[in-house]
């Protein structure tokens, strides 16, 4: 095969890939309109724009029911959020498939963070409702890497959300 033929074949392949991507993108947008999944615009929930409904393309992982992003206000280095694709305020309103998919991502996130940051431990949790501290009414799971010395008194872990109840005494 000559150089000209090779260049022609590469050009043709690139054109085909471009057309396929256009078709797939069109399908994804149509699917997003029908199902509410893969949204790429801000959706409104309770008359408040939801920052998690806006997909800025910065997801570290993306799956059918959720995507993984870095927390913009991290508690520790590597703090990540697993965000449901569908806008749902309460974890308890997710479908079984959505819950399973999100918890499966916890394992992927842990493996990723182990390689990237080598933490000494983790806190994993979901805030549900204002009384729990949920500030964005869109389901998300926090995966917070923990490091020896990142807090002077780590005993009690998630019990620390109510400081006077953190101790086991």
C-alpha positions as CSV (number, residue, x, y, z in Angstrom):
1,X,0.0,0.0,0.0
2,X,1.4,3.4,-0.9
3,X,1.6,6.4,1.3
4,X,-1.2,8.1,-0.6
5,X,-3.5,5.1,-0.1
6,X,-2.7,4.9,3.6
7,X,-3.5,8.6,4.0
8,X,-6.8,8.1,2.1
9,X,-7.7,5.2,4.3
10,X,-6.9,7.2,7.4
11,X,-9.0,10.1,6.1
12,X,-11.9,7.8,5.4
13,X,-11.7,6.2,8.8
14,X,-11.7,9.6,10.5
15,X,-14.8,10.7,8.5
16,X,-16.6,7.5,9.5
17,X,-15.7,8.0,13.1
18,X,-16.9,11.6,12.9
19,X,-20.2,10.6,11.5
20,X,-20.6,7.8,14.0
21,X,-19.9,10.2,16.9
22,X,-22.5,12.7,15.5
23,X,-25.1,9.9,15.3
24,X,-24.2,8.7,18.9
25,X,-24.3,12.2,20.2
26,X,-27.7,12.8,18.7
27,X,-29.0,9.5,20.1
28,X,-27.6,10.4,23.6
29,X,-29.3,13.8,23.5
30,X,-32.6,12.2,22.4
31,X,-32.3,9.5,25.2
32,X,-31.5,12.2,27.7
33,X,-34.7,14.1,26.8
34,X,-36.8,10.9,27.1
35,X,-35.3,9.4,30.3
36,X,-33.8,12.3,32.1
37,X,-30.4,10.5,32.1
38,X,-27.2,12.0,30.7
39,X,-28.4,15.5,31.2
40,X,-26.0,18.2,30.0
41,X,-27.9,21.2,31.1
42,X,-28.9,22.6,34.5
43,X,-32.3,21.2,35.6
44,X,-34.5,22.8,38.2
45,X,-35.5,21.2,41.4
46,X,-37.7,23.0,43.9
47,X,-37.1,26.2,42.0
48,X,-33.3,26.0,42.7
49,X,-30.8,25.3,40.0
50,X,-29.1,22.0,40.9
51,X,-25.3,22.0,40.4
52,X,-25.2,18.2,40.2
53,X,-27.7,18.2,37.2
54,X,-25.2,20.2,35.2
55,X,-22.7,17.8,33.7
56,X,-19.6,19.9,33.1
57,X,-17.7,17.0,31.5
58,X,-15.2,16.7,34.4
59,X,-16.4,13.3,35.6
60,X,-13.5,11.0,36.6
61,X,-15.8,8.0,36.1
62,X,-19.2,7.8,34.3
63,X,-21.7,5.0,34.4
64,X,-25.4,4.6,33.4
65,X,-26.8,5.6,36.8
66,X,-24.0,7.8,38.3
67,X,-20.8,9.8,37.7
68,X,-17.9,10.5,40.0
69,X,-16.4,13.9,40.5
70,X,-14.0,15.6,42.9
71,X,-15.7,17.6,45.7
72,X,-15.1,21.3,45.0
73,X,-14.8,21.8,48.8
74,X,-12.8,18.8,49.8
75,X,-12.5,17.7,53.4
76,X,-9.2,15.9,52.6
77,X,-7.1,15.4,49.5
78,X,-8.9,13.2,47.1
79,X,-12.5,13.7,48.5
80,X,-14.8,12.5,45.7
81,X,-18.6,12.4,45.2
82,X,-20.6,9.7,43.5
83,X,-23.6,11.6,42.0
84,X,-26.8,10.0,40.8
85,X,-27.5,10.7,37.2
86,X,-31.2,11.2,37.8
87,X,-32.2,14.1,40.0
88,X,-33.4,12.6,43.2
89,X,-33.2,14.4,46.6
90,X,-33.3,11.4,48.9
91,X,-31.2,8.3,48.7
92,X,-34.3,6.3,49.7
93,X,-36.1,7.4,46.5
94,X,-33.5,5.8,44.2
95,X,-34.3,2.6,42.5
96,X,-32.6,-0.6,43.5
97,X,-30.5,-0.5,40.3
98,X,-29.4,3.1,41.0
99,X,-28.4,2.2,44.6
100,X,-26.4,-0.9,43.5
101,X,-24.7,1.1,40.7
102,X,-23.7,3.9,43.1
103,X,-22.3,1.5,45.7
104,X,-20.4,-0.5,43.1
105,X,-18.7,2.8,42.2
106,X,-17.5,3.1,45.8
107,X,-15.2,0.2,45.2
108,X,-13.9,1.7,41.9
109,X,-13.4,5.1,43.6
110,X,-11.5,3.4,46.5
111,X,-9.2,1.6,44.0
112,X,-8.6,4.8,42.1
113,X,-7.8,6.8,45.3
114,X,-5.6,4.1,46.7
115,X,-3.4,4.4,43.6
116,X,-3.5,8.2,43.4
117,X,-3.2,9.2,47.1
118,X,-2.4,6.1,49.2
119,X,-4.8,7.1,52.1
120,X,-4.7,5.3,55.4
121,X,-8.5,4.9,55.7
122,X,-11.8,6.2,54.4
123,X,-15.1,7.7,55.5
124,X,-18.0,6.9,53.2
125,X,-21.4,8.3,53.6
126,X,-24.6,9.9,52.4
127,X,-26.4,12.9,53.9
128,X,-30.1,12.7,53.6
129,X,-32.2,15.7,54.4
130,X,-31.4,19.1,55.9
131,X,-31.1,17.8,59.4
132,X,-28.3,15.5,58.3
133,X,-26.4,18.4,56.7
134,X,-27.4,17.7,53.1
135,X,-26.8,21.0,51.4
136,X,-27.5,20.0,47.8
137,X,-30.9,18.2,47.3
138,X,-29.4,15.7,44.8
139,X,-28.3,12.2,46.0
140,X,-24.5,11.8,46.3
141,X,-22.2,9.6,48.2
142,X,-19.1,11.1,49.8
143,X,-15.9,9.0,49.6
144,X,-13.4,10.8,51.9
145,X,-9.9,9.5,52.0
146,X,-8.4,9.7,55.5
147,X,-4.8,10.2,56.5
148,X,-3.0,9.6,59.7
149,X,-2.8,13.0,61.5
150,X,-5.5,14.7,59.4
151,X,-7.4,15.2,62.6
152,X,-6.2,15.1,66.2
153,X,-9.1,12.8,67.3
154,X,-10.4,10.5,64.6
155,X,-12.0,8.0,67.1
156,X,-15.7,7.5,66.4
157,X,-15.4,8.4,62.7
158,X,-18.9,9.3,61.4
159,X,-20.2,9.5,65.0
160,X,-18.4,12.8,65.0
161,X,-21.3,14.5,63.2
162,X,-22.7,15.1,66.7
163,X,-19.4,15.9,68.6
164,X,-20.8,15.3,72.1
165,X,-21.8,11.8,71.0
166,X,-18.5,10.9,69.3
167,X,-17.0,9.3,72.4
168,X,-17.9,5.7,73.3
169,X,-17.7,6.5,77.0
